[in-house]
């Protein structure tokens, strides 16, 4: 459990979640460490047959991925974070603890993951494995501005506030995107997203055609959109009706390279990872075992 997830929501909801687990007669250990690395170490020392319940948001799930990929260790998500986008794609809603815990009885599903390497940037050489996706440019700048949003805002409202602030500061850079070794897009762009899941930012349907079991990633790049057209695009993204529109480029693939002509902010599952010039992404088909009723 990430006690800080959702601005402390996970910590506040723990007594109710504990009662739900006990009511089902489940035995469990609570892992609540001061850092993600310490929590990860404890999870990695558990038997691989023991299900792990991730209590928090997308960042909490991402911190546990190294203990899940390729191990067969079952994962259940209890969404109590800020955005909960991967869980939201699965139909899980924040605060619906009974429904989330019920998935401990579900049959296992093998879902894809993304292996990301920063090949040029502030954190050159850093690797990460994601379940949901990443964004560069406008997406990441919004994530940065979310840290400035009023405390009373959460989820989609928080993202919307940050998006409006980012539009006022919009800058375009030139990007070259390769998909499976072929050039997919080259030109000015406001954003590039590489998605395994369908949504980010607390509910924006950035990649509505994504399927976490198809062995592919979905790439979206905007053209040289100005602030007004980008605002219209984001409103369309909110409803997932933007694919096929002018200035929106979208394709599936398995191996992606994104290179910018200048340092550009990056987020991984909503967490900022500095500025980058080049990132490489490859799909890990069926790498994570998820307990979830389809």
N, C-alpha and C positions, 0 to 999 in steps of 0.2 A: 504494500500500500504506500502510495506517495501522499504523505500527509498534507503537502502543499498544493496538490492538484485541485483545480477549480477554486483557487483562492481559499483553500482550507475546507472545501466541501467534503472531500474524502474523509478527512478527520472527523468532521461533524456527523457524517452519516455512518461511521464505523459501528456504533452501538446497534443501529438498526440492521446493518448487514450481518453483524455477529449473531444477532438473534435469529435471522433467517437461516444462517448456516447451522446453528445449533438445533433449530426446529426440524431440520432435515436429517438430523442425526449424523452430521458430517464431522469428522475429525480434521483438524487443520492446525497449521502453525502460522502465526502472523509475522511477516517479515516487514519490518519498519525501520529502515536504516537512515542515517544522516546523508548518505550519498547513493547515487544510482549504482556506482561501482561496487559498493559494499553489499547492496541488495542483490546485484547480479552474482557476486561470488557465492552468496548463500543459496541462491536458486540453482546455480551450477552444481552444487554439492548434493542436491536432492536426487533421489532415484528418478530416472528418466520416465518411469511409468506414472509418476505422481503428477496429477494436473496442477497447473499454476493458474491462479486467479489474479489477473492484473487489475488492481483497483486504482483508477486514475484516468488520465486522458491519453492522447496519442503518444505523448512524450514518455509516459510511464511504460506503455507497451514497447516503444522503441528501445528503451533502456534494457529490456529483458530479452530482446531478439537474439543476442549471441548465445543465450542458453536454450534457445528454441530451434534455430535453423539446423536442419539436418539431424536432429536428435530424436524426433518423434514425441518429444515432451508435449503433452496436451495443454492448450491455452484456452482460458475462458476470460472474457473481458467484462468488467463491471464499470461502465462509463461514469466517472465522477470528475472529469477534467473540465477544461474550458471549452474546447471545441468538440471533442469526442467524434471526430469525423469517420474514422474507420468503423467504430462501433455503430455510428448512425447509419452508415451504409448497410450494416447487417440488420438494421431495424431495432437496435437497442437504444433506449432512451435514458438519459440521465435521471437518476432517482428511482427508476423502475427496477429495484433490486431483486425482487422475487423473480421477475422474468429473466434477468441476467443469470442468477444462480441456477435457474432451471436448466440452463444449457450444460451444466455438469453431467446431465443424463443423456446428452445428445451424442449421436455417433460422430466419429472424427471425420473432418474434411481436410484435405491437403490444399493449402492456398499458397499462392506465389509470394515472393518477397523481392525486393530490389537491393542489389549490391551496388553501392555508390562509392566512387573514388574521386577525390578532389585532386586533379592532376596539375592544376596551376591556380594559386591563390594564397590567401593568408594562412590556410592550413593545408598546404600542399602535402600530398601523401596520405592524408587522413582518409580512412574508410569507414563506412557505416552501412548497416543493413536496415531497410525500412519495410513496413507493411503498407503504408498509405501512399506517400509520394513526396515530391520536392517541387519547389518553385524558385525561380530566379527573376530578378527585376522587380516589377510592380508587386508580385506576390510577397516577396521577401521584405520589401520596403513597408508593405502593409503590416507584416508580422512585427517589424521593428516599431512601427507607430502604435501598434496595439499596446505596447508597454507604457505609452503615454495616455491611453484612453482613461476616461473617468472610471473609478473603481466600481461604481454602481452598475456599469454595463458588463454583460457577459455574453458568450456565445456569438450568435449572428449579429447582435446589436453592437458588440465590441468591434467585430470585424468591419461592419459597415461604417462606423465612426472613423476607424483607421484608414479605410479605403478612401473616404472623402478627403481626409488630410493629405494622403499620398497623391491624389489627383492634382492637388494644388502645386506639388513639388515634382511633377512628372518630368523625367528625362528619358530620352530614347537612346539606345546604343545599338551597334551592329552586332548581329549574332549569326553564327553558322551552325546548323544542326545536321548531324549525320545520323541516319537511321539504318542499321544493319549495313554500314559501310557506304551508303549512298547519300548524297546531299539531299536533304528534305526541304530546308529553308535557309536562305542567306539574304540578309538585309536588315534594315532597321526594325526594332521590335521593342515593345513595352514589357513583355513577359514571355517566359517559357516555363511550362509545367510538364513534369514527367510523372505520370500517375499509374499506380497499381489499383488504388481505390477510385471511387467516383467523385468524392467531394473533399473540400477543404474549407478553412475559415469559418467553421461552425455551421456549414450547410450549403455553401456555394457548390453547385453541381458542375464542376470544372470538366469532368470527364465522364459524362453519363453513360457511355458505352463500355466502360471498363468492366472487366470480369476477372476477379482475383484467382480464377481457376483455369484461365485460357493459355497460360504460359507466355503471355505477351504483356508489354507495358504500352501505355498510350501517351503520345507526345502532343502537346498543344503549344503553338507559337502564334503570337499576335503579329500582325503587320505593323507599319508605322502609324499607329493610331494616335490622334490627339486626345486631350483630356475629355472632351464631350463624347467622342465616339467610344473611348475606353469606358466611360461611365455607362453608356448604353450597352456595351459588351458585358460589363459586370452585372447589370440588371438582367440580361439574358442568361448569364451563367447561373444566377440565382435560381432560375427555373429550368436550367439545363436545356435551353433551346438555341444555343449559340452556334453549334456545329453546322458548317455549311454556309455561314454568313461571310460576307466580304471582309477580308482582313483577319480571318480565323483559319489557321492551318492546323490540320489534325491527322495523325496517322498512328497505327500500331507498329510495334517492332520489338526486338529482343536485346539489341545492343545499341546504345545511344551515346553520342558525343555532342556536347554543347560547348561551343567556344565563343566568348565575347571579345570585342576589340578593346574593352576597358573593364576594370574591376566592377563586378556587379554583385549585389547582395544575394545570398542563398539561404533558404530555409529547408530543413529536413523534418518532415512531419510537423511543421509549425515552429520548430526550434531554430533560431538563427545560428548560422555557421560562418559568419564573416563574409568577406567579399571574395569572389572567385573570377577567374578568366576561363577556366576549362574544367568541366566535370564529365566523368564517364559513368554510365549506368548500364548494368546488365541484369536480366531477369534470372531469378532462381526459381524455376518451376516447382510447385508443390513443396516448398522448403519448410513450411510451418504447418503444424498439426493444430487445427482449430476445432473446438467442441462447439457446435452451433446447429440448431434445428433450422433446416432450409425452409 
